[in-house]
Amino acid sequence: MASTQHPDSYWLETGNPAPVVPIISGDQKVDVAIIGAGFTGLSAAYHLSRAGIPAIVVEAEDVGWGASGRNGGMLPPRYKKGFASIAKTYGNETTRRLHAIIREAIDTVETIVSDCALDCGFARTGQITAAHSDAHLASLERDCAWMAAEAGDRAARILSRSEMIDEVGADIHVGGWFDPRGAGIHPLNYVRGLAGALRKRGVPIFARSPVRRLVEGPDGVRLELPGGTIAARQVVIATNAYTDTTGFAPDGLERRIVAVNTSVICTNSIGGNRAGAVLPGRRMVADTKHIMNWYRMLPDNCLIFGGRGDITGRSDDPSVYAKLERQLAETFPAIADVGVRHRWSGKIAVTRDDFPHIGRLSPRVAYAMGYGGRGVALANVLGKYLAQLVQGERVDAGPMSANAFDPIPFHAFRIPGMQIVARWYQYLDAKAIREQERSA
Ligand SMILES: Cc1cc2nc3c(=O)[nH]c(=O)nc-3n(C[C@H](O)[C@H](O)[C@H](O)COP(=O)(O)OP(=O)(O)OC[C@H]3O[C@@H](n4cnc5c(N)ncnc54)[C@H](O)[C@@H]3O)c2cc1C
């Protein structure tokens, strides 16, 4: 049985027990073999199971061990770039498609939660994008205007500075963007619950079963694992930022993304009146900085607060958590003394165009990955699209299926490259905040 260590997170502390999942042994034969038991892989398995197509899921570590079991659990109804800015690059028609996909992504999670009766606290408490400068607020206003004019969508609205103080309980933003459709989940309970439901529906899932090699032949693909093999008609690769960890990936797939650490701290329970003043509506918040902070309140009045993790190549640098604690204290001075109870990190997969990608490496091998820090909803909808792709259906995911997804040049130099980019972004963020303070 699988027993890989998960990070010491709030989710692990409060999570439901892990489903009992065996290690693969012997040789198996199946229509579709899915590599990776996170949101992408399990959503693909769920949708294939609904279509009556036999699938097997194999996971190198444990169900939800990757980003899916350790993220912020926030489902924002927007992409990293705003709709108005996406429309400038891709035009209104493509942007309307992207606008529909992001809503479908949250709906997909909601449908899975309800169909599988997942105990993961899914709630649409709304998403706030918090502007750190007037220029960023103006860009959010352009987004709202684009949504209303081009997509007939008037659900989102702009929040003034004083509304932000009421909504967030922090006085550091010039305004914000609010969309009531944004949602939150307990991500580990979602991924564990979904794996349990799939096993009950007869989908085999194997943990601590890393795929070491894919061998493509005329009749299918053979997956080689330490405990056995799988002969599959088709393969789905759903390994996202962990694609490089086991060296199995064909066609330089691991070089098409850059894996970047993201780190999180979780406070002790905030007692008394102070709890009511922080995010009283339980909104999900992410700010507009290049190196963004994001946060949400959890049911027992603990606050999780995340940001960019280590960029030195180390996996758990203590100075990253110290910086997050400083940022938390600057954002919410009234709870600066509450103390931190969990610190953890995970990897996100960054792409050149800031969009995830779905496609095929060959007629028998499909993939979806590259969500950046926005995969909770998107990985679920791309998992659904993967199930359609392997059934031979055409998938229109806008730039996610149309843009090139080639290996990134000079990938071997990604760590120094990321360090340079991160310093530039830190400079831009600090400059915008300084200018904002001067103009106030
Ligand atoms: C700290 C953190 C916070 C985040 N917060 C948010 C958020 O609030 N909102 C949001 O939208 N997004 C967030 N994200 C991003 C989001 O979690 C991911 O985009 C999403 O979980 C990706 O899901 P996935 O299934 O594609 O990949 P993963 O969940 O990473 O799963 C990939 C799996 O593949 C397995 N694997 C790798 N190689 C092999 C192999 N050879 N054989 C078998 N298995 C293999 C790995 O062990 C892993 O479990 C966050 C990410 C992190 C790290």
The ligand as a MOL file (V3000), in Angstrom:
LIG
                    3D

  0  0  0     0  0            999 V3000
M  V30 BEGIN CTAB
M  V30 COUNTS 53 58 0 0 0
M  V30 BEGIN ATOM
M  V30 1 C 1.5750 25.9530 -3.2270 0
M  V30 2 C 0.6640 26.0080 -4.4170 0
M  V30 3 C -0.4990 26.7900 -4.3700 0
M  V30 4 C -1.3630 26.8280 -5.4690 0
M  V30 5 N -2.5460 27.5010 -5.3310 0
M  V30 6 C -3.4330 27.4770 -6.3560 0
M  V30 7 C -4.7140 28.0780 -6.2020 0
M  V30 8 O -5.1000 28.5510 -5.1280 0
M  V30 9 N -5.5440 28.1090 -7.2910 0
M  V30 10 C -5.1860 27.5520 -8.4820 0
M  V30 11 O -5.9790 27.6180 -9.4330 0
M  V30 12 N -4.0000 26.9060 -8.6320 0
M  V30 13 C -3.1340 26.8280 -7.5980 0
M  V30 14 N -1.9550 26.1490 -7.7240 0
M  V30 15 C -1.7080 25.3870 -8.9620 0
M  V30 16 C -2.4750 24.0460 -8.9620 0
M  V30 17 O -2.3380 23.4010 -7.7330 0
M  V30 18 C -1.9620 23.1300 -10.0890 0
M  V30 19 O -1.9990 23.8360 -11.3100 0
M  V30 20 C -2.7600 21.8580 -10.2390 0
M  V30 21 O -2.8800 21.1960 -9.0070 0
M  V30 22 C -2.0800 20.9470 -11.2620 0
M  V30 23 O -2.7080 19.6720 -11.2140 0
M  V30 24 P -2.1020 18.4620 -12.0160 0
M  V30 25 O -2.9620 17.2900 -11.7560 0
M  V30 26 O -1.8880 18.8530 -13.4330 0
M  V30 27 O -0.6340 18.2550 -11.4140 0
M  V30 28 P -0.1920 17.6710 -9.9890 0
M  V30 29 O -1.2420 17.7850 -8.9760 0
M  V30 30 O 1.1290 18.3030 -9.6740 0
M  V30 31 O -0.0300 16.1250 -10.2660 0
M  V30 32 C 1.0080 15.5990 -11.0650 0
M  V30 33 C 1.3260 14.2280 -10.4930 0
M  V30 34 O 2.1070 13.4960 -11.4410 0
M  V30 35 C 2.8950 12.5950 -10.7030 0
M  V30 36 N 3.9870 12.0900 -11.5480 0
M  V30 37 C 5.0750 12.7460 -12.0310 0
M  V30 38 N 5.8320 11.8860 -12.7680 0
M  V30 39 C 5.2090 10.6810 -12.7510 0
M  V30 40 C 5.5150 9.3990 -13.3160 0
M  V30 41 N 6.6240 9.2070 -14.0540 0
M  V30 42 N 4.6730 8.3690 -13.0820 0
M  V30 43 C 3.5340 8.5420 -12.3540 0
M  V30 44 N 3.2010 9.7420 -11.7920 0
M  V30 45 C 4.0210 10.7980 -11.9900 0
M  V30 46 C 3.3990 13.4460 -9.5410 0
M  V30 47 O 3.8390 12.6360 -8.4650 0
M  V30 48 C 2.1510 14.2700 -9.2100 0
M  V30 49 O 1.3950 13.7450 -8.1390 0
M  V30 50 C -1.0490 26.1030 -6.6590 0
M  V30 51 C 0.1140 25.3300 -6.7050 0
M  V30 52 C 0.9580 25.2710 -5.6070 0
M  V30 53 C 2.1910 24.4190 -5.6700 0
M  V30 END ATOM
M  V30 BEGIN BOND
M  V30 1 1 1 2
M  V30 2 1 2 3
M  V30 3 2 2 52
M  V30 4 2 3 4
M  V30 5 1 4 5
M  V30 6 1 4 50
M  V30 7 2 5 6
M  V30 8 1 6 7
M  V30 9 1 6 13
M  V30 10 2 7 8
M  V30 11 1 7 9
M  V30 12 1 9 10
M  V30 13 2 10 11
M  V30 14 1 10 12
M  V30 15 2 12 13
M  V30 16 1 13 14
M  V30 17 1 14 15
M  V30 18 1 14 50
M  V30 19 1 15 16
M  V30 20 1 16 17
M  V30 21 1 16 18
M  V30 22 1 18 19
M  V30 23 1 18 20
M  V30 24 1 20 21
M  V30 25 1 20 22
M  V30 26 1 22 23
M  V30 27 1 23 24
M  V30 28 2 24 25
M  V30 29 1 24 26
M  V30 30 1 24 27
M  V30 31 1 27 28
M  V30 32 2 28 29
M  V30 33 1 28 30
M  V30 34 1 28 31
M  V30 35 1 31 32
M  V30 36 1 32 33
M  V30 37 1 33 34
M  V30 38 1 33 48
M  V30 39 1 34 35
M  V30 40 1 35 36
M  V30 41 1 35 46
M  V30 42 1 36 37
M  V30 43 1 36 45
M  V30 44 2 37 38
M  V30 45 1 38 39
M  V30 46 1 39 40
M  V30 47 2 39 45
M  V30 48 1 40 41
M  V30 49 2 40 42
M  V30 50 1 42 43
M  V30 51 2 43 44
M  V30 52 1 44 45
M  V30 53 1 46 47
M  V30 54 1 46 48
M  V30 55 1 48 49
M  V30 56 2 50 51
M  V30 57 1 51 52
M  V30 58 1 52 53
M  V30 END BOND
M  V30 END CTAB
M  END
